[in-house]
Every structure is written in structure tokens, then in C-alpha cells.
Amino acid sequence: MRLCLFGNDMRQRFQKYVFPLLAAVFVAACFCGCDVVTVTPLGSEAETVVEAAIFEGGFGVDWHRDLAAKYSELNRGRNVRIKLWADPRVEEKIRPRLLRRCPPDIADAFLPYWKLIVAGKAYPLDEFLDSPAFDTPGTTWRETFVPGVLQHFTYEGKTYGVPLILSGWMAWYDRKQFREHGWEVPKTWSEFTALCDRIKAEGIAPLAFQGKYPEYAWWTFLTLVQRIGGVETFYRTQNLEPGALLLPEVVRAATMAQDMALKYFQPGSSAMTHTESQIEFVNGRAAMIFCGLWLENEMREATPADFEMSCFSVPAVEDGRGNPLALHCGGGHYWMIYADAKHVQEAGRFLKYAFSVKAAGDLARRVDTLTAIRGSVHPSEVSPALLPAYYAIEQAPFLFAERLTLLYPQWNNDVMVNAIGPFVRGEISPRRFCELLEEGLEEVRNDPYIYKPPPMRWEES
């Protein structure tokens, strides 16, 4: 005898309605590339799952995971949960999902931001930015950011990306090594090159360099443009002004950067990754290295206990027009909400929590960095390595930051990155390096499908 769980009528209804519904759910999940299909029992309140995809880099992801867990716990009563995942190749995993219109709700990923913005694939954040800050009474969320860092991804009056950290460009050294050798931190470029000559004479490489990723030299070169020609000249290069990269001040900056590379970069550095070269630095085989503010945290596990890491600004050029106290510093790790996100409002609430003074301060203290949120960390909480950068930012009359590589990622990948390697190795002249950059930007200028934002303003205070 066969046990029948359904009568004929019930079985027919099941086959007619439920099977097609389950099949549709399965097909939709496959099409969107979702990891899990959650079936909510009838009569229960559906859980809202906000997906956040994070680039796993020098700052790690422990803070991000703890943040997601805390927010999920705080919002358990509302049945809201943050599903956060991280990957060094997060961009590769997001791209096909953007095309299928099934992206994560939030992402920190180096994608062609402006293509997404102009195509309407990024969600404007102004309704959140102009609402009260999470933990700063009487202040909007927008007002908690360091001035200027929200300008990078503002389009037609709307803001599409918020930066988590400040990414300043500094020269790093070991105070203990400098003290033992009697070396002084240089204030001018002539003092810097004289110091490099002295270090080299003592059998130590003056500068480590991340040679497998030669674009690390890009920000030193651009800082020299500001030091020589002033911030006006720097912004001329960033605003797609025809011929700006061929200005005498720019070619001179390239000449100085190449001379530095050929004379003072550690032998064999062209074959080193960023971490390999930085290991050379923290082990004293190279006295200095140019890098961003992530260096201390990125090298935490490899740095000897007696290494006294510190930093100083790119030195002034004696006859240059640039303000020597200005700092090449801007926002980094921009987070976006995608227009096709399933839970835009909940994603916005989570961003305000993640970029609050308390949460950002926790990140700053945990990974020894500086954030884009004002007042998130007190000088007494900043590591000795980062303290000079903290004060340099506080004392700077203004901050300046390049945007060509963010605005035009294809130009960055196909032109700048391909030109700067031969440039630092001395295979092409400084003039030819500038010509290649200019020729590539001329194609950008003439391409009607590439959005060109309004010129960057420059104001010295």
C-alpha cells in the first residue's frame, strides 16, 4: 500500500503553483550569481541582508568584520544583518555581477568609478550625507569629513563615494638608524640628495623601491610638480589642460624623479614587489622609502621590535614656487552604494555607522592609520610612526591630491603604468615620459564618451 501525503486536488495545486515558483527562484538565483537562496517560512518576518564587498589590502579586514558583526547585533531587533566578504581581487568578482544587475549593496573596490557614475550605476549619497551624523550631535554626516575629500566623486552636484582613510604620501625612515649614523631629516631637496649620497657612501641603499609596481613613483613625481611649479601647475596637469604635462616645471620634476631613481634606488629593486622592498627597508638594508600611510600596518608582522618607524614630507625644492607645507593627501578606499542594490536605505544607514567618529577612530587605533573623519583620533592615540604625518596634515595650509588615475583607469593602466616602469629604469628620457602621458591624455580629451569633470579649484590659504 502506498502512503499518499496529498489528495489528488492538493497534488495538482502543488504541481501547478509551487513547482514553478521554486523553479523561478532557482533560476533567478543562478542568473544573479547569488551565493545563497534564503526561503523565509510563511508568517515570519523576512531578514534584510545587506551585502558589503571589501578590498582586502594593507589594512586587513578584521575591523570590517567586527564592524559588520556589531551593526548586525545592534539591529537584530529590526532583523537587519550585514553580510560582509573581502578579497584582494574583489573587483574581478564584482564586475560580472554589475553587468547582471545583481551587485553587492556596498563595495570598496577599485572599479571604473566614473563610468559607473555617469552610467547611473552608482547611487547618490547626499540624502545620507545631509542627514544627522551618527554620533556627532548638531552635525550632518557630510560635515564630519575632512574638507575636500568628497570632491573626487561629485557629479552634477551629487556625491557618489565616501573615503574611509586619508592617503598621504610621505618618505619613511628609521629614527634609530638615523640617530646611530648622525643623519638628519632633510627639509630641502638638496639636503635630501646630500643625505642620499652620504647613506650610499656608508654602504647602505638610500631608497627601497616597489619596482614590480613602478606606479609607486607616480605620487613622488606629482609632489615634485607641486614643489616646483606650485599648486596651480599641479592642477593644470589634473584638469586635462592641453600641454600641461609638457610644461618646463613638469619635465623638471620628472628629471629630478628619474635622477633619484637611477642614483639612489636599491640595486635589484626593479624585481621587488611592494612587500619585498618594504622588508628591505624595515630590515635596515635601505634607509628610506616613499609610501602611503598604510605602510606601518602593512609591515607590522615583519618589522623588528627595535625599528623606530617615522616619516617626513617630500622635501621642498629651493627655487620652487610650491608651498613646502602643502601635503599630497586625499581620501582613499572610497565606498559606494550601487544603484541596483537591493537594500539602498539600509546600506546608507550602515555607511553612516561605519564612517562615524567612533567607528573610524577604532579603525585608526587598530591599524595605525588616519581616517577621513574629522576628530576620529586624538594625537595621543596616534602611533609614533604616524604622528609626523598627523601634524603635517594639521599644519598644511592646504591638501592636494591627484585624480587622473581615478578618473581615467584605462589611461592609468595602458599609458601611465606602462610608461613609468621604463622611466624609473632610465630606458626613456624624462621628456619622453611626459610626452607619453600627454599623448595618452589627448586621446582622453578627444573621446566624447569619457566624462570630464569640472576643473579642480586651487586656493592657497
C-alpha positions as CSV (number, residue, x, y, z in Angstrom):
1,M,0.0,0.0,0.0
2,R,1.4,3.5,-0.9
3,L,1.1,6.3,1.6
4,C,-0.2,9.4,-0.1
5,L,0.6,12.7,1.6
6,F,-1.6,14.8,-0.7
7,G,-5.0,14.2,-2.2
8,N,-5.4,14.5,-6.0
9,D,-6.6,18.1,-5.8
10,M,-3.8,19.2,-3.5
11,R,-1.1,17.4,-5.5
12,Q,-2.4,19.1,-8.7
13,R,-2.3,22.6,-7.0
14,F,1.3,21.8,-5.8
15,Q,2.4,20.9,-9.2
16,K,0.7,23.8,-10.9
17,Y,1.8,26.6,-8.5
18,V,4.6,25.6,-6.1
19,F,6.9,23.8,-8.6
20,P,7.0,26.7,-11.0
21,L,7.6,29.2,-8.1
22,L,10.6,27.2,-6.8
23,A,12.0,26.8,-10.3
24,A,11.7,30.6,-10.8
25,V,13.5,31.2,-7.5
26,F,16.3,28.8,-8.5
27,V,16.7,30.4,-12.0
28,A,16.8,33.9,-10.6
29,A,19.4,33.0,-8.1
30,C,21.6,31.4,-10.8
31,F,21.2,34.5,-13.0
32,C,22.1,36.9,-10.3
33,G,25.1,34.9,-9.2
34,C,23.9,35.0,-5.6
35,D,25.6,32.7,-3.1
36,V,22.6,31.6,-1.1
37,V,18.8,31.4,-1.5
38,T,17.0,32.1,1.7
39,V,13.5,30.7,1.9
40,T,11.6,32.5,4.7
41,P,8.9,30.4,6.4
42,L,5.3,31.8,6.0
43,G,4.3,34.0,8.8
44,S,7.9,35.0,9.8
45,E,9.5,38.4,9.3
46,A,12.0,38.4,6.4
47,E,15.6,39.2,7.3
48,T,17.2,42.1,5.4
49,V,20.7,41.1,4.4
50,V,22.9,43.9,3.3
51,E,25.9,42.6,1.3
52,A,29.2,44.5,1.6
53,A,32.2,43.6,-0.6
54,I,35.6,44.9,0.6
55,F,39.0,45.1,-0.9
56,E,41.4,43.1,1.3
57,G,44.7,45.0,1.3
58,G,47.2,46.6,3.6
59,F,44.7,47.5,6.3
60,G,43.4,43.9,6.6
61,V,39.7,43.2,7.2
62,D,39.4,42.4,10.9
63,W,37.9,45.9,11.6
64,H,35.4,45.5,8.8
65,R,34.2,42.1,10.0
66,D,33.9,43.2,13.6
67,L,32.0,46.3,12.4
68,A,29.6,44.2,10.4
69,A,29.0,41.9,13.4
70,K,28.4,44.8,15.8
71,Y,26.0,46.5,13.5
72,S,24.1,43.3,12.9
73,E,23.8,42.7,16.6
74,L,22.6,46.3,17.2
75,N,19.9,45.8,14.5
76,R,18.9,42.3,15.4
77,G,15.5,43.6,16.6
78,R,15.0,45.1,13.1
79,N,16.0,41.8,11.5
80,V,18.9,43.5,9.6
81,R,22.2,41.8,9.1
82,I,25.4,42.8,7.3
83,K,26.9,40.1,5.1
84,L,30.5,41.2,4.6
85,W,33.1,39.5,2.5
86,A,36.6,40.5,1.4
87,D,39.0,39.5,-1.3
88,P,42.2,41.0,-2.8
89,R,40.6,40.6,-6.2
90,V,37.2,41.9,-5.2
91,E,37.0,43.9,-8.4
92,E,37.1,40.8,-10.6
93,K,34.3,39.3,-8.6
94,I,32.0,42.3,-8.7
95,R,32.3,43.2,-12.4
96,P,30.2,40.4,-13.8
97,R,27.6,41.0,-11.1
98,L,27.4,44.6,-12.1
99,L,26.7,43.6,-15.7
100,R,24.0,41.2,-14.5
101,R,22.5,43.9,-12.3
102,C,23.0,41.8,-9.2
103,P,25.8,43.7,-7.4
104,P,26.5,43.8,-3.7
105,D,24.8,46.7,-1.9
106,I,28.1,48.3,-0.9
107,A,31.6,48.0,-2.2
108,D,35.1,49.2,-1.5
109,A,36.7,48.2,-4.9
110,F,38.9,49.9,-7.4
111,L,36.5,49.9,-10.3
112,P,36.0,52.5,-13.2
113,Y,34.1,54.7,-10.8
114,W,33.2,57.4,-13.2
115,K,31.9,55.0,-15.8
116,L,29.5,53.7,-13.2
117,I,28.6,57.2,-12.0
118,V,27.8,58.6,-15.5
119,A,26.0,55.4,-16.5
120,G,23.7,55.7,-13.4
121,K,25.1,52.6,-11.8
122,A,26.1,54.3,-8.5
123,Y,23.6,55.6,-6.0
124,P,23.9,59.3,-4.9
125,L,24.7,59.5,-1.2
126,D,23.5,63.1,-0.5
127,E,20.3,62.1,1.3
128,F,22.5,60.3,3.9
129,L,25.4,62.9,3.9
130,D,22.9,65.7,4.6
131,S,21.2,63.9,7.4
132,P,22.4,64.0,11.1
133,A,25.7,62.3,11.8
134,F,25.6,59.0,13.6
135,D,27.4,60.1,16.8
136,T,28.1,63.9,16.4
137,P,25.1,65.8,17.6
138,G,24.2,69.0,15.7
139,T,26.3,68.0,12.7
140,T,25.5,66.4,9.4
141,W,27.3,63.3,8.3
142,R,28.9,65.4,5.4
143,E,30.3,67.9,7.9
144,T,32.3,65.1,9.7
145,F,34.5,64.5,6.7
146,V,37.9,66.2,6.2
147,P,37.3,69.2,3.9
148,G,37.8,68.4,0.2
149,V,37.8,64.6,0.3
150,L,34.3,64.3,-1.0
151,Q,35.0,66.2,-4.2
152,H,36.6,63.3,-6.1
153,F,33.3,61.6,-6.9
154,T,30.9,64.6,-7.1
155,Y,28.9,64.7,-10.3
156,E,26.3,67.2,-11.2
157,G,26.0,68.3,-7.6
158,K,25.7,64.8,-6.2
159,T,28.2,62.8,-4.2
160,Y,28.7,59.1,-5.1
161,G,31.6,57.9,-3.0
162,V,32.9,58.4,0.6
163,P,36.5,57.8,1.6
164,L,37.4,55.8,4.7
165,I,41.0,56.8,5.1
166,L,43.4,59.7,4.4
167,S,46.1,58.6,2.0
168,G,49.1,60.9,2.4
169,W,52.4,60.5,0.6
170,M,55.5,60.5,2.8
171,A,59.1,59.5,3.0
172,W,59.7,56.9,5.7
173,Y,62.8,56.2,7.8
174,D,64.0,54.5,11.0
175,R,64.7,57.1,13.7
176,K,67.1,54.6,15.4
177,Q,69.2,54.1,12.3
178,F,69.3,57.9,11.6
179,R,70.3,58.5,15.2
180,E,73.1,56.0,15.2
181,H,74.5,57.4,11.9
182,G,74.0,61.0,12.8
183,W,71.7,61.6,9.8
184,E,69.3,64.5,9.9
185,V,65.8,64.6,8.3
186,P,66.1,66.8,5.2
187,K,64.0,69.9,4.7
188,T,65.0,70.6,1.1
189,W,65.7,68.5,-2.0
190,S,69.4,69.5,-1.9
191,E,69.6,68.3,1.7
192,F,67.7,65.1,0.6
193,T,70.1,64.3,-2.2
194,A,73.1,65.1,0.0
195,L,71.8,62.7,2.6
196,C,71.3,60.0,0.0
197,D,74.9,60.4,-1.1
198,R,76.1,60.1,2.5
199,I,74.0,57.0,3.1
200,K,75.3,55.4,-0.1
201,A,78.9,56.1,0.9
202,E,78.3,54.1,4.1
203,G,77.3,51.0,2.1
204,I,73.5,51.3,2.6
205,A,71.0,51.7,-0.1
206,P,69.4,55.2,0.3
207,L,65.9,54.2,-1.0
208,A,64.0,51.0,-1.3
209,F,61.5,50.9,-4.2
210,Q,58.5,48.8,-5.1
211,G,59.8,48.1,-8.5
212,K,57.4,45.5,-9.7
213,Y,54.7,48.1,-9.2
214,P,56.6,51.2,-10.5
215,E,53.5,53.4,-10.2
216,Y,54.6,53.9,-6.6
217,A,56.9,56.6,-8.2
218,W,53.9,58.4,-9.6
219,W,53.0,60.3,-6.4
220,T,56.6,61.3,-5.7
221,F,56.8,62.8,-9.2
222,L,53.5,64.7,-8.8
223,T,54.5,66.0,-5.4
224,L,57.6,67.4,-7.1
225,V,55.4,69.0,-9.7
226,Q,53.7,70.9,-6.9
227,R,57.0,71.7,-5.1
228,I,58.5,73.2,-8.3
229,G,55.6,74.8,-10.1
230,G,53.1,75.4,-7.3
231,V,49.6,74.0,-6.8
232,E,48.4,75.9,-9.9
233,T,50.8,74.0,-12.1
234,F,49.8,70.7,-10.4
235,Y,46.1,71.3,-11.0
236,R,46.8,72.2,-14.6
237,T,48.1,68.6,-15.1
238,Q,44.9,67.2,-13.4
239,N,42.4,69.3,-15.3
240,L,43.3,67.9,-18.8
241,E,44.7,71.2,-19.9
242,P,46.4,70.6,-23.2
243,G,50.1,70.6,-23.0
244,A,50.2,70.8,-19.2
245,L,52.3,67.6,-18.8
246,L,54.9,69.2,-21.1
247,L,55.4,72.3,-19.1
248,P,59.0,73.0,-18.1
249,E,58.2,72.6,-14.4
250,V,56.7,69.2,-15.0
251,V,59.6,68.0,-17.2
252,R,62.0,69.2,-14.5
253,A,60.0,67.3,-11.8
254,A,60.3,64.2,-14.0
255,T,64.1,64.8,-14.4
256,M,64.6,65.0,-10.6
257,A,62.5,61.9,-10.0
258,Q,64.4,59.9,-12.6
259,D,67.8,61.1,-11.2
260,M,66.7,60.0,-7.8
261,A,65.7,56.6,-9.1
262,L,68.9,56.0,-11.1
263,K,71.2,57.2,-8.3
264,Y,69.6,56.1,-5.1
265,F,67.1,53.2,-5.6
266,Q,68.4,49.9,-4.1
267,P,70.1,47.7,-6.7
268,G,67.7,44.9,-7.8
269,S,64.6,46.9,-6.7
270,S,63.0,46.7,-10.1
271,A,62.4,43.0,-9.4
272,M,60.9,43.5,-6.0
273,T,57.2,43.5,-5.0
274,H,55.9,46.2,-2.7
275,T,56.3,43.9,0.4
276,E,59.7,42.6,-0.7
277,S,61.1,46.2,-1.0
278,Q,59.4,47.2,2.3
279,I,61.1,44.2,4.0
280,E,64.4,45.6,2.8
281,F,63.5,48.9,4.4
282,V,62.4,47.5,7.8
283,N,65.5,45.4,8.0
284,G,67.8,48.3,7.5
285,R,69.2,47.4,4.1
286,A,67.6,50.5,2.7
287,A,67.4,53.7,4.7
288,M,64.2,55.3,3.3
289,I,61.2,54.5,1.2
290,F,58.4,56.6,-0.3
291,C,54.9,55.2,0.5
292,G,51.4,55.9,1.8
293,L,50.1,55.9,5.3
294,W,49.3,52.2,5.2
295,L,53.0,51.3,5.4
296,E,53.2,50.8,9.2
297,N,50.2,48.5,9.4
298,E,51.1,46.6,6.2
299,M,54.6,45.8,7.6
300,R,53.6,45.2,11.2
301,E,54.4,41.5,11.3
302,A,57.8,41.9,9.5
303,T,59.0,45.0,11.4
304,P,61.7,44.3,14.1
305,A,60.8,45.3,17.6
306,D,63.6,47.9,17.8
307,F,62.7,49.6,14.5
308,E,61.6,53.2,15.1
309,M,59.5,53.9,12.0
310,S,58.8,57.5,11.3
311,C,58.1,59.7,8.3
312,F,58.6,63.2,6.8
313,S,57.1,65.1,3.9
314,V,58.6,65.2,0.4
315,P,61.2,68.0,0.8
316,A,60.8,71.5,-0.6
317,V,62.6,72.4,-3.8
318,E,64.7,75.5,-3.0
319,D,63.8,77.6,-6.1
320,G,60.3,76.1,-6.5
321,R,57.1,78.1,-6.3
322,G,55.2,75.5,-4.4
323,N,54.3,75.8,-0.7
324,P,56.6,73.4,1.1
325,L,54.0,72.8,3.8
326,A,51.3,71.6,1.4
327,L,50.7,67.9,1.5
328,H,49.9,65.4,-1.2
329,C,47.0,63.9,0.7
330,G,43.5,62.9,-0.1
331,G,40.8,60.3,0.5
332,G,41.4,56.6,0.0
333,H,39.3,53.4,0.0
334,Y,36.1,55.0,-1.4
335,W,32.9,53.1,-0.6
336,M,29.9,53.2,-2.9
337,I,26.3,52.0,-2.9
338,Y,25.3,50.7,-6.3
339,A,22.1,51.8,-8.0
340,D,21.0,48.2,-8.5
341,A,21.5,47.4,-4.8
342,K,18.6,45.6,-3.1
343,H,18.7,47.5,0.1
344,V,19.8,51.1,-0.6
345,Q,18.4,52.6,2.6
346,E,19.8,50.0,4.9
347,A,23.1,50.3,3.1
348,G,23.1,54.0,3.7
349,R,22.4,53.6,7.4
350,F,25.3,51.1,7.7
351,L,27.7,53.5,5.9
352,K,26.8,56.3,8.4
353,Y,27.6,53.8,11.2
354,A,30.9,52.6,9.6
355,F,32.0,56.2,8.9
356,S,31.1,57.5,12.4
357,V,33.7,59.2,14.6
358,K,33.7,56.2,17.0
359,A,34.0,53.5,14.3
360,A,36.6,55.4,12.3
361,G,38.6,56.1,15.4
362,D,38.5,52.4,16.2
363,L,40.0,51.7,12.8
364,A,42.7,54.4,13.2
365,R,43.8,52.9,16.5
366,R,43.7,49.3,15.4
367,V,45.6,49.6,12.2
368,D,47.6,52.8,12.8
369,T,46.2,55.0,10.1
370,L,44.5,58.3,9.7
371,T,40.9,58.4,8.6
372,A,38.8,60.9,6.5
373,I,36.6,61.6,9.5
374,R,37.5,64.7,11.5
375,G,38.3,64.2,15.2
376,S,38.2,60.4,14.9
377,V,41.6,60.1,16.7
378,H,43.5,62.3,19.2
379,P,47.2,62.9,18.7
380,S,47.9,60.9,21.9
381,E,46.3,57.9,20.2
382,V,48.4,58.1,17.0
383,S,51.4,55.8,16.7
384,P,54.9,57.4,16.8
385,A,55.4,56.4,13.2
386,L,52.3,58.3,12.0
387,L,52.5,61.3,14.3
388,P,54.6,63.4,11.9
389,A,52.0,62.7,9.2
390,Y,49.2,63.7,11.6
391,Y,50.9,67.0,12.4
392,A,51.8,67.6,8.7
393,I,48.2,67.3,7.8
394,E,47.1,69.5,10.7
395,Q,49.7,72.2,9.8
396,A,49.3,72.1,6.0
397,P,47.8,75.3,4.5
398,F,46.0,73.1,2.0
399,L,46.0,69.5,0.8
400,F,46.2,68.5,-2.8
401,A,45.6,65.1,-4.5
402,E,45.8,63.8,-8.0
403,R,42.8,62.4,-9.7
404,L,43.9,61.3,-13.2
405,T,44.4,57.7,-12.2
406,L,40.9,57.5,-10.6
407,L,39.1,59.4,-13.4
408,Y,40.7,57.6,-16.3
409,P,41.5,54.0,-15.3
410,Q,42.2,52.9,-18.8
411,W,44.7,55.7,-19.3
412,N,46.2,54.7,-16.0
413,N,46.6,51.1,-16.9
414,D,47.5,51.4,-20.6
415,V,49.6,54.6,-20.5
416,M,50.9,55.7,-17.1
417,V,51.7,52.3,-15.7
418,N,53.3,51.2,-19.0
419,A,55.4,54.4,-19.2
420,I,56.6,54.8,-15.6
421,G,58.4,51.5,-15.4
422,P,60.8,52.3,-18.3
423,F,61.0,55.9,-17.0
424,V,62.3,54.9,-13.5
425,R,64.7,52.4,-15.1
426,G,66.2,55.1,-17.3
427,E,65.0,53.4,-20.5
428,I,63.2,56.6,-21.7
429,S,64.0,60.2,-21.0
430,P,62.0,62.4,-18.6
431,R,60.8,64.4,-21.6
432,R,59.6,61.2,-23.4
433,F,57.8,60.1,-20.3
434,C,55.9,63.3,-20.2
435,E,55.2,63.1,-23.9
436,L,53.7,59.6,-23.5
437,L,51.5,60.8,-20.6
438,E,50.4,63.8,-22.7
439,E,49.7,61.8,-25.8
440,G,47.5,59.4,-23.8
441,L,45.6,62.3,-22.2
442,E,45.0,63.8,-25.7
443,E,43.1,60.6,-26.6
444,V,41.1,61.0,-23.4
445,R,40.3,64.7,-24.3
446,N,39.1,63.7,-27.7
447,D,36.9,60.8,-26.6
448,P,33.3,62.1,-26.3
449,Y,32.3,59.0,-24.3
450,I,34.7,59.8,-21.4
451,Y,33.2,62.1,-18.8
452,K,35.5,65.1,-17.9
453,P,34.5,66.6,-14.6
454,P,34.8,70.4,-13.9
455,P,38.3,71.7,-13.3
456,M,39.7,71.3,-9.8
457,R,39.9,74.6,-7.9
458,W,43.1,75.7,-6.2
459,E,43.2,78.0,-3.3
460,E,46.2,78.7,-1.0
461,S,45.3,79.7,2.5
